[in-house]
Structure formats: structure tokens, C-alpha cells
Amino acid sequence: MLFHVKKNTGPFYPFLLFMGTAVLVLFLSRLGLSLWQFDRVSAANGWVPVLLQGLRVDVATIIMMIGVIALFSILLSGPGLVGRVWNKAAQAWLSFALMLLVFMELATPPFIIEYGFRPNRLFVEFLSYPKEVVSMLSRGHRTEIVICLAGLCVSFWAGWRLFGNAFQGITYPGRGWRMAMALLILAPGFLGARSSLGHRPLNPAMVAFADDALVNSLPLNSFYAVVHGINQMNDEADSSKIYGHMAKEDIIRSIRKETGLPESAFTNPDFPTLHHQPATYRGKPKNLVIILEESLGARYVGTLGGLPLTPNLDALAKKGWLFERLYATGTRSVRGIEAIISGFTPTPALSVVKLGKSQHDFFTLADSLRRKGYFCEFIYGGESHFDNMRSFFLGNGFHQVIEQKDYENPEFVASWGVSDEDLLNRTHQELLKHHSQGQPFFTLVFSSTNHDPFDFPEGRIELFEEPMQTRNNAAKYADYAIGRFFEQAEKAPYWKDTVFLVVADHDSRVTGADLVPVSHFRIPGVIVGDGISHKRDSRLVSQIDLPTTLLSLMGVDNENPMLGRDMTRQ
């Protein structure tokens, strides 16, 4: 039967063989993923749409991968020199394409475990930082690396053999028949790749049917999902188009109302959210230290009903101002940074930490405090080029960035940088220096230990679980480092003049069956310092409310465009 198909389809046969092979590979992968997530697929009544819509996406993906090559192959392949060279090139491309599909499917289960859905734009964004990614994978994901590398080699070798045989013994039609075949294939190929008769081509929204993000990602294949994510990144300049339309006056009025400020506070029509914010604390202006904790969601914090991993943070909560219902603005560190440093709301575009036009003259706490004589610094344990942090900070008010290369003889270096102990010991030394010089300061500290592959020094904590390198153990170590820092800080001369905020950038990962799993946006936030009264605040609070509140507690009157509420006045 295959002989007759090969004879009748001529130079198109290898591409039909590729399509059949790829459809089978993607179907088996999708079936395996669905069986793995059996309960969630069943709860969404998703078996039929996942498998049928998955076939639709796979066919469209395959045609996009090989359609143009197949068209040219019909015209160029043949027994002559040009035809033989073309056949080898087509054989190589088909083998490479099969390898790509297999690799992406093999990479899918660990990605789902970490992020809760198929690979998407995050898969590409992290590749911008190869050193950190290679270090993370080599330390914490060796088994996955071996499986993926084996899959790459085996799939390319198998593809080369399979498609090499397919190009042997082909019956080549005459030139007229070739042109007719090309024309006959062109229209169905275009429609197949587009997979829609509507005004929009296939996209993930067309195959989404559930309120579970993971289940909605299963009809896709991971190669398609990543390519679509890349296209989204390229289209972000026009991301505002996804919103509905309102008159600008109505938008401005609504936003101003949400700040809780009177209309009279907004005095500059050229900058609609710029307003004067008087501080509630009227003493000598204080210093500010923000400790931004990597991936420390509320589910890891005992005092917030989470796992018993944070005795030191729990102790701070009994001394200071704890926000019980504080929510992150996103799921990436750059979202936490833009919210806490700039009071900026998230958008469908990249974070302002990465956008080109926000690299200079963009409002930050550092920019505001620098104008009032504060020395502003960012202290990080890793390499500050990650997520474009160094450029954003130095362009928007920070005097100094301390990163991994600036630590002399750190006690422990992990995949993402020095340990949290090294980080906070260096922070303590910097604060002592500023105080001794009589220099008011704003210091932003960003931890990195609580990040895959969860490296931290041995012998510091009683492990919560085995093995050592787990998220829960890393969270417990991060808390240990916080405790050690505050033991020093409370005895230091800078304590009485400084407001401290310990807050997470986001939860570890936002997973779950809900379309928006709100509980996984809940994070800890504690403000402590001399004169900060103890209270457990049950009001609903966003990260964007924190910078305005901190300025008020510091006693710094200022003008700013931030949209968050001053919680001292609410």
C-alpha cells in the first residue's frame, strides 16, 4: 500500500510521511499529558475538544513547518544534480523539524510542573540569559537534560533514516504535472495552515474551552505555543488594542478616584496622575530598606496560614505591620519590581523594567528620593543584567548596583548568585557605612536562593523534607537568612532611623485549575522599624499600594504619579 502511495504522490510522498509521523508523535504526547492530568481534563469535560482541536492545531503547525519546502520540492526535486541536492536539503529539514517537535514535547512535562501549562513565551525569555539557565539546568534538572538530549539525537537519526528512504525510488512527474500539483496543493495548504475561514487565523483563543489554563493549553502543541508566544512578544507595542474603549476623561477620572485622593490633589493636566502626597509621619525623614524575597508566596508563610517554614518572618509579623491580604501584580520578578519601585500597574506588554522608553526618566522611588538627597542602591546576589535590572535601575535614580562580582569570598555561591546570607551580610555592612557617613539611604535588596534549583548552604536549617534541594527547604533557608539579618539590624545604629519592608515579588508559580488562581497571587508583606506599631491588616492591598505607604511612613512629602493608595490614610 505504501508503495502505491509513494508511486502516486511522487515528490510529495516524503512530506506526507512527515505529516503522518508528526501527527502520531504529537497525538501520543497529547494523550500522555492528558492521562497525566486525567482529573483536570475530565473535570473540564475536555477529552473530545483536547484531542480533536489538538489534531486541528497539529495539522496547521505541520503545514506551516513544511508547506513552503513541500511546494518547492514538487518543482525542484528530481534525478539530476539540482534535484539530488534539493532532496538532501529537504531530508535534513524534515529530520530537523521532527527533532524540534519531539524536543518541545519532551520539555513539556517539567515546564508544566514548574509553570502549570505548556511552554510559551517564558521558554524563550529565559534563553536570553544562557549562563543562568545552563547553571540552573545542570544543577537541578540533569535527568531532564539527559532525556531531552537523547530525544534530540534519536529523533534526528530516525528522521534522517526514515526520510532518506522516502526520497529513494520516487517517480518524478513531468514539468506540466508538477505545476498542476503545485497549484492544487497551494490553496488547501494555505487554508490548512490558517485553519480558519474567519477573518482571523488559528490562535489559542479559538481552541480554549475551559476555565483551567492547563487544560486550555493541551490542544496546542508546544512548538506552536512557543512560536505564538514569540509573535505575541513582537506585537506588544499595540497591546493596548485588546482593551475596550473609554473616553480619556472617564479613564482619568476613574483612576484618580481609585487612589482615594481628592480631585484637588491632581494639579498638572499634562501628567494626569501626578499629585502631591503629604506624609503622615512628621518627624525627621527616615531611611528605607526593601527586601524583595524571590517567589515567597503566602502558602509558604506560617502566619498567613501556609506551611510552617518562616518562624523568623512570623516573628517580624508580631512586631510590625503585617498585610494579611496583600496580592502580587504578576507572576514574574519584573512585575514585582515595577509595582514596588514605581507603583506601576501590570500591562499585557513587557514590564517597564524591560521596555525601551522606560530606561530613563521613568518614575521610581529611587528617582524621587535621590532628588531629596538620599543615596539609592540596589543589592543583588546574582548578575544584575538579568531581566535588564541594572539598566533600568541605573537609568532611573539608583546611584549604585552591587551584584555577584562585587562580593569578596562569599561563603556560598548558588546557580543564581551568592547565598541570601552573603546578600544580607553585605546589606548590613552597606547600611552601617551609610549611617556612619550621615547619609540618608534607600536600599533595595533582592534575594535569589528561593529559585530553582534551590541551592543553599548545608547545616543552616533543620530540613523540612528530603531531599535538601526543594522549594520548601529553600523557602525555610530564605527565612533563616531574614532572621539573621534582623538580629543584626535591630542592634545596629541605623535601626531607629529606618523603615524596613519585607515583601515577596510573587508566589513561586501560579498553578491550578482556575482561570485566574487568585490564591496564588497572595504574598507576605511586613513593614517593621522603630515607631512602626504592630497590627495585622486585613484590608485588600496590592503591591502598588506599598511605595506610597512607605513614603508616608518615612515622613517624605513628595509629588509622584503612582496610583496606589497610602494605607496610612485609608
N, C-alpha and C positions, 0 to 999 in steps of 0.2 A: 504493500500500500504506500509506504514512504517513497518507494522507487517511482511510483506513478505520480505522486505529489511533486517530487523533485523534477521529474521529466516535464510535467505540465506547467510548473511555475518558473522554471529556468533560473535566471539570476536572482529572482525574488525569494527562492527557497531558503537560503541561509537566514534571511530576515524573518520569515515565517517560523523557522525553527527557533530563532532567538525569542520571538514573541511567545511561543508556546512554553519555552523553558522559563522565561522570566515570569510569565503569569503563574506557572506552577510554583516557582520559588516564593513569590510574593503571597500567593494564596496560602501555602503551608505556613509561612511566617505569621500571617494574619490569624490563621486558625489557631496556631500555637499561642499567640499573645491573647487571643480571646478566651481560650480554655484556661490560661493562667489567670485571667481576670473574669472567670466564669460568673461569679456572683454579681459583679457590677454590670456586665453585659446583659445578663438575664434580668436584672432589676430595671434596666432601661428598655426591655423588650427589643434588644439590639441585634439579635443574631442575623435576621434577614437583612436589615439595612447595612450592617457592618460588612457582610460578605458580598452582597450584591453591589452596593455602592463602592466597595473596595475593588471589585472587578472593573467597574467603570473608571476609577482613578488609575488603576494599574494599566489598562489599555491606553488611556490618554498619556500616561507617563512614558510608556514604551514607545509609542508613536513619536512623541517629542524627542526621545533619545535617538531613534534610528530612522525617522521618516526621511530626512534630507539625504542621509547616507544611502538609504534604500533607493531613493529616486535616482541619484547619480549612478548607483551601481547598475541599475537597469540600462542606463545609457552608456556606461564606460566599461563594464566588465566584459571579458572575452578571452580567447585563447592567445591573443597577441601580447607583446611586451607591456603595453599600457594596461591592458586588461588584467594581466597577471599581477602587476604592481598594485593596481587598484584593489584586486581581490585580497592581497595580503594586508593592505591598509584597512579594508573593511573587516577582515578577520580579526585584526588587532583591536579595532574599535568595539566590535561586538564582545570580544573577550573582556575588554576593559569595562564596558558598560555592565556586563553581568557581574563583574567583580565589584563595581560600585554598589549595585543593588544588594548583593549579598552582604557586603561590609556594613551598609547602613542598617540592614535588618539585624545583623549580629550586634551592632552597637545600640540597638533599641532597648532591650531589657534593662541594662544598667542605667540608661538615661531615664526610663520610666521610674525605676526605683528612686532615682535622685530627684526628678522634677515632676513626675506624675502624669506625663504624656509623652507622645513621640518626640524625637529630635526635631527642633525647629531652629529659629534664628540664634538661639543660645549656643547651639552646636558650632556655629560659625564665629560668633562673637568671641568665644573663649580662645579660638585659634589665633586671634590677634596677639595672644600672649603665650608664645610657644614654650618659653622657658618654664613658666609656672605650670602650664598644663602638662608638659613632659614630666616635671618633677612630681606633680600630683599623681599622675597615672602610674609612674614607675614605682612609687612607694605604696600606693593603696589599691591599685587595680591591675596587678600583674596577671592574674588569671584571665581577666577580660582581654588584656592586651594579647596574650598568647592565643586565645580563641579567635580574636579578630584577625591577627596576622596569619594564622593558619587558614582562616576562611578566605583571606585575600589570595594567598598562594594557591590553594586548592581550586578556588572558583576561576581564577585566571587560567590555570593549567587545564582544567576541564573544559573551559570555554574555548581555549586555543585548539584543543584536540577536536572538540565537537564541531566547531565552525570551520576548522580546517578541512575536515572530512566533508562538510556540507558544500564547500566550494569545489570539491573534486567531482568530475564527471557531469558537470552541468551542461544542459543543452541550451545553446545561445540562439535566440531568435534573430531574424533579420532586422535591419535598421527600422523598417516601417512598423513591424510589430513592436519593437522597443518603444517607439514614440507613442504608439497606441496604448501600450501598457502603462507608460508614464502618465499619460493623460487620464487613464482610467483610475489610477491609484491616487492621483493628486487630490481630487475632491473628497473622496472618502477619508484619505489621510488627514486632510485639513479638519474635517468635521470630527474625526476621531480624536485628534489632539485637542480640539476645542471642547469636545464632549458636551456641547450645548447648542440649541438652536436659538436661544435667547440673545439679548444684546451683550451679555457678559459671558466670558468663557468659564470653564470649570474653576471653582475655587473651594476652599474648605467649608465655607458657609453653605454651599449647595448640598453637602453631604452630612452636615451637622443635623442631629435629630434629638439629642438628649440634653439633659441639664448636667451631664457629667463630662468634664473636659477630656478625661482619658478615653472614655467610650467614643466621644466625637472624633478623637484623633485616630482611632483604629481603622476606619475606612480608608484613610490615607496610607500611602507607603512612606517610609522615612526619607527616601530620596526626594520624592515630591514635596514633602513637608519642609525639608531644609531649603530646597530651591525656592519655594514660595516664601519662606522666611527671608531669604536674601532679597527677593523682589520687594517685599514689604519695607525692608531697610532702605532700599533705593527710592521708595515713594514717600518717605516720611516728611519731606518738605511740604507736602499737601495734606498732611494728616488731619488738619482741621476740617477738611471736607466731610469727614464721617459724622460730624455733629449736625444737629438741626440748626435752624436759623432763628436768630433773635435780633431785634434792633440793638445796636451798640449801647444806646442809652439804658435799655432794660437790663442788659448784661451788667453794665457798670453799677446800676442801682442795686441789683440783686447781690452782687459780690460785696459791695460796701455794707449792705445790711448784714451779711453773714459775719463780718468782722466784729459786730457788736459796738462799733464806734458811731458817734453821731455824724450826720452828714457834714456838719461844720468842720470836722477834723480833716476833710479832704479839700485842699485849697488849690491844687495845681491841675488844671484841666488837661495839660499835656501829659501828665502821668496820673491816670485816673485812680490808682490805688495808693499813691504816695500820701502819707498822713503823718501828723505829729503824734508821737506816743510818749506821754509823760510816765515816768517810773513811779511805782507805788512806794518803793524803798527810798527814803530821802536822806540817808546818811552818805558817808564817803563812798563813791563808786567802788564796786568790788571787782576782783578778777573773775575769770570764767574758765573752767575746765570741763570739757565734754569728753566723756569716754564712750566711744561708739563700739558696741560689742557686736562682733560678727555672728549673725544667724542665731541669736539667743531669743527664741520665741517664748511666749508665756508658758507654753507647755513644758518648758524645762525649769521653770521658776516655782519653787515650793510655795512661796507666799501668795502666788497667784493661782494656786490650785494645780500646779504642774508637778512634775517629778521632784523628789527631794534631792536636788542637785546643787542648790545655791544657798547654803547656810549663810554665807557672807553677804550676799545681796539681800537675803531675807532680814539679816540684822540691820543693814542700812535702811531698809524699809521701815523698821521700827523707830528709827531716829529722824527720818526726813519725810519728804512729801512724795508719797507713792501714788502713781496714777494706775488705778485698777483696770480701767477700760481705755487704755492707750492703743491705738492702731497704727500700723505702718502704712505708708502710702504706696508701697510696691513690694516686689519680691527680689530686688537686686540692691546691692550696696549703694550704687549711684543714686537710687531713688531715696534711700535714707539720708544720704549726704545732702542732696538738693533740698530736701524738706527741712532738715535740722539746721543747715548752714544758711539757706536762703529763704526758708519759709515758702518754697515754691511748690505748687501742686503738680502731680504727675500728668503727663500727656501721652498720647499714642506715639509721639516721636521719641527719639533718644532723650535720655536725661540731659539737662543743661550742663552737666559735668562734661559731656562729650560733644555737644553741639558747637559748631564753629563760631557763631556770633556771640556766644556767651563766655568766650575765653577771656574777655576783657570787659571792664565796665559793667559787670553784672553784679547786682546787689548780693552781698554776703554779710554775715555778722563780722567777719574779719575786716571787710571794707569799711563798715560803719565804725567799728571800734578803733581801727587804725587812725581814722581821722580825729579820734579823741585821745590819741597818744598811747594807745595800747600796742604792745609787741605781740604779734599774731604768728602762731606757728602750728604746723601740722606734724605730728609724730606718728610714724608708721613702722611696723616691723619688717615689712616686705619692700618691694620695689615700687616706688610711687608713680611710675609711669603706668602701672596697671589701671585700667578704666580711665586713663587720662587725668588722674587726680592731680599730679604735680603741675601740669599746665594750667588747669582750672584754678587751683589754689593760688599759685604764684601770680596769676593774672588778675586775681580778684581779692587782693588785700592781705594775703599772707606774706610775712617777711621771710619765713624760713620753712623749709621742709626737711625733716630728719627721716631718713629711710635706712634700709638694711646695711648699706655700705658705710654708714656713719657710726655703727656700733663697733667698739673695740672689744674683741674677745668675748662675744656673747656666750652665755652658758649653754644655750641650746638653739640650734637653727633647724627649723622645720621646712617643709616644702614651700610654704608661703611666706617664710621670713623667720625672724627671731621669735623666741617664745614670748608669751604675754608677760612673764616675769621680767625678762630683759626690757621689754617695751615700757612697762610701768616703772621699773627702776630708773630707766633713762628719763622718763617723765618727771619723776620725783626730783632728780638732780637738776633738770631744767627749771623747775618751779623754784627750787631753792636759790638758784643763780639769779633768776629774775627778781625774787624778793630781796635778795641781798643788795641788788643794784637799785632798789626802789622803783623798779619798772613795772607798771601795770601790764597784765598779760591776758591773752586769750589763747588757750592751748586746746587743740582738737587732737584727740588720741584715738586711733583706730586699731582694734585688735585683729588677729588673724588665726589664732590657734584653733578656734571652733569652726574649722573648714576642712572638708575632705582633702587629704586622707587622715586628718585628726592626729597629727604628730604632736606630742608634748613630752616633757622630760619625765623620767621614771621617778618613783619614790616620793612624789609630792602629795598625792591624794590616795585615799582608800578607794579602789576602783568600784564603780557602781555595777559593773558587769564585765564579763570576759568575752572576747579578748580586749586588750588595752585600747587599741585604736578604734574606738566607736564614737559616735556623735555624743552620746550621753556622757561618756567619760571625758571627752574634750570640753563639754559644757561645764562639767564639775571642775575641771582644771582651770578654765577661764574664770570661774567664780573664786577659786583659790587665789589666783593672781590679783583679783579685785580686792579680796580681803587683805592680802599682804600690803597692797598699796595704801589702803585707807588706814591700816595700822600705823604706817609711817606718816601719812598726811595729817592725821588728827593730832599728832605730836609736833608737827612742823610749824615754823613761824608764819607760813603763808596761809594756814588753815583759816584763821579768823577773818581774813580779807578776801576769801574766795568762795564762789558758788560752784558746786560740782553737780553735773548731770551724768548719770549712768543710764544709757539707753541702747536698745538694740537697733541695728539698721533694718532688720526684717526677721521673720521667722526662718527656720532652716530651709524648708521648702513648702510651697503651698500645694498640698495634695489633698485628694478626697473626691467624693462623688458629686459634691455640689458644684454648680457652675462657678460660683464665687464662694469658696470655703472661708467665710468671714473669720472663723475662729483661728485660722492660721495666719491672720494678719495681726493678731493681738500680740503685743510685745511689752516687756517691762520698761518702766521709766521711773527713776528715783532722783529727786533733787535733794542734796544734802549740803550742809555747811553751817558755820556759826550763824545763829539767828534764824535758821530755817526751822519752823515748827513742824512737829510730827503730825501727819494726817494721812488717812487713806482716802483718796479722792475717787469717788465712784462715778463722776461725770464722764460723758463720752468725749474723748480727746484724740486729736490727730497729731502726728509728728509735726505738722506745720504750725501747731499752737505752741510748740516748745520754744523756738527762738524769741518770739515776742514776750513770752512769760519770763524767760531768762533775763532779758534786758531790763524788765521791770524789777526783778529781784535784785539785779546788780546795782540799781539806782542810776541807770543811764537813760536820760531823756534823749530822744532821737527822732529823726524823720526816717521812715522806711516804707517800702511798697508791699510789705508782707501781708498776706491775707489771713494769717492765723489770729486766734483770739489770745489776749492777755488773760490767762486763767486767774491771775491775782485779782482781777476786777469783775469776774463773772459771778 
